[in-house]
């Protein structure tokens, strides 16, 4: 199964999970007098739309390279991540606004049984987070990572709701708004997580050099190819689940252009065979110079 197929299947899991939980939270919050649970349901509903957005992005990113997009369509992924972050920010804003409104409005203490519902939700959401974050690491998908953090932020809001409802139930009259304060605090956590998701996606769009481990692997593998004496500059940029590489390789200065060309092809094939998720690999051949590392390594 390809990385793209794994990512799409994982996104379907997120959609179904969020749909089920949005219904459970909404009904439990309404009948259990808990705005924190209703706020949770609002977030799960926005999670559904953001997961659908991720799914659309994955399907678009699968399109093969063409004359207008010679590097493929993978750059859609960080753009989709921005959309997912927007959904998170919107849900946090709605939750915060409604929490403040409810804090100012007298209401009943939440029902005790809502704690059982929340305990189940917290457990399931943490499991969902771990499943999706593992798949995001396996596929190198920023969108899937953002989707995973949706599950984690959902778990956080549920924990806040659990604490708030517990306080309201334990202390009784005068503490009815504890779960509303919990929902307000949860919205701050969601906004913070939104930034944590946004920053790597922005770095991907800006082609920041953030892949030191992969760069080290490329250098180590390169010198295993016959004819490659060492490497100079190496630039890596990520597009979707693929890493595009520009590499300067040094060879004996006395060989022919044809031999240098063949070494470049051998090096490209070797790297793509032994390193996963490489997209385009551009090899530039340099004549070997004793001082090249001091002057050009980067």
FIFI-415592 format. One record per residue (C-alpha): residue in one letter; x, y, z. Coordinates in steps of 0.5 Angstrom, whole numbers, plus 2048, in hexadecimal, padded with zeros to 3 digits. Layout:
AXYZ
...
% end
This chain:
X800800800
X8038077FE
X80480D803
X7FE8107FF
X7F980A800
X7FB80A808
X7FA811809
X7F3811805
X7F180B809
X7F380E810
X7EF81480E
X7E981080D
X7EA80E814
X7EA815817
X7E4817813
X7E0811816
X7E381281D
X7E181981D
X7DA81881A
X7D8813820
X7DB817825
X7D881E823
X7D181A824
X7D381782A
X7D681E82D
X7D082282B
X7CA81D82D
X7CE81C834
X7CF824835
X7C8826833
X7C5821838
X7CA82183D
X7CA82983E
X7D282983C
X7D482F837
X7DB82C838
X7D9826834
X7D582A82F
X7DB82E82E
X7DF82782D
X7D9825828
X7DA82C824
X7E282A824
X7E0823821
X7DC82681C
X7E182B819
X7E6825819
X7E1821815
X7E2827810
X7E9827810
X7EA82080F
X7E6820809
X7EB826807
X7F1822808
X7EE81C804
X7ED8217FE
X7F48237FF
X7F781C7FF
X7F381A7F9
X7F58207F5
X7FC81F7F7
X7FC8187F4
X7FB81B7ED
X8028197E9
X80781F7E7
X8058237E1
X8088287DC
X80582E7E1
X80782A7E7
X80D8267E6
X80F8257ED
X8088227EE
X8028257F2
X8048237F9
X80582B7FB
X7FD82B7FC
X7FF827803
X80182D807
X7FC831804
X7F782C806
X7FA82C80D
X7F983480D
X7F283280C
X7F182D812
X7F5833816
X7EF838814
X7EA833816
X7ED83281D
X7EE83981E
X7E683A81C
X7E4835821
X7E9837827
X7E683E826
X7DE83C826
X7E083882C
X7E383E82F
X7DD84282E
X7D883D830
X7DB83C836
X7DC843838
X7D4844836
X7D283E83B
X7D7840841
X7D2846841
X7CC842841
X7C983E847
X7C8837845
X7C8830848
X7CD82C84B
X7CF826845
X7CD81F846
X7D281A84A
X7D1815844
X7D481A83F
X7DB818843
X7DA811840
X7D9814839
X7DF81883A
X7E481383C
X7E280E836
X7E3814831
X7EA816834
X7EC80F834
X7EA80E82D
X7ED81582A
X7F481382D
X7F480D82A
X7F2810823
X7F7815824
X7FC810825
X7FA80C81F
X7FA81281A
X80081581D
X80480F81B
X80180E814
X803816813
X80A814815
X80A80E811
X80881280B
X80B81880C
X80581C80C
X80482380F
X7FC82380E
X7FC81C811
X80081F817
X7FB825817
X7F5820817
X7F881C81D
X7F9822821
X7F1823820
X7F081D824
X7F581F829
X7F282682A
X7EB82282A
X7EE81E830
X7F0824834
X7EA828833
X7E6821836
X7EB82183C
X7EA82883D
X7E282783D
X7E3821842
X7E7825847
X7E282B846
X7DC826847
X7DF82384D
X7E0829850
X7D982B84F
X7D7825852
X7DB825858
X7DA82C85A
X7D382D858
X7CF833858
X7D4839856
X7D8835852
X7D383384C
X7D8837847
X7DE833848
X7DD82F842
X7DC83583E
X7E3838841
X7E683183F
X7E3832838
X7E6839838
X7ED83683A
X7EC831835
X7EC83682F
X7F2839831
X7F6832831
X7F383182A
X7F5838827
X7FC83682A
X7FC82F826
X7FA833820
X800837820
X804831821
X80182E81B
X802834817
X809835818
X80C82F814
X80783080E
X80983780D
X81083480E
X80F82F808
X80C834804
X812839805
X817833803
X81A83480A
X82082F80B
X81E82B810
X81F82480E
X826823812
X82581B813
X82481A80B
X82981E809
X82E81A80D
X82B81480A
X82C817803
X833818804
X835812807
X83180E802
X8348127FC
X83C8107FE
X83A8097FD
X83980A7F6
X83F8087F1
X84280E7EF
X83F8137F4
X8458167F8
X84181A7FC
X83B81F7FC
X83A8277FC
X83482B7FD
X82D8277FF
X82782A7FF
X820827801
X819829800
X813826802
X80C8257FD
X807821800
X80A81A802
X81081B7FE
X81781E7FF
X81A8217F9
X8228227F9
X8278267F5
X82E8237F7
X8358257F4
X83981F7F4
X84181F7F3
X84481A7EE
X84B8197EB
X84D81F7E7
X85081B7E2
X84A8177E0
X8468197D9
X84081C7D9
X83C8167D7
X83F8127DD
X83D8187E2
X8368177DF
X8358107E0
X8388117E7
X8328167E8
X82D8117E6
X83080C7EA
X8308107F0
X8298127EF
X82680B7EE
X82A8097F4
X82780E7F9
X82080D7F6
X8218067F7
X8238067FF
X82080C801
X81880D802
X814812800
X8198167FB
X8168197F5
X81A81D7F0
X82181C7F1
X8268217ED
X82D81F7ED
X8328247EB
X8398227EA
X83F8267ED
X8478247EB
X84A8227F2
X84E8277F5
X8528267FC
X84F82C7FF
X84882C7FC
X84582A803
X848830806
X846835801
X83F8327FF
X83C82D804
X83582F805
% end
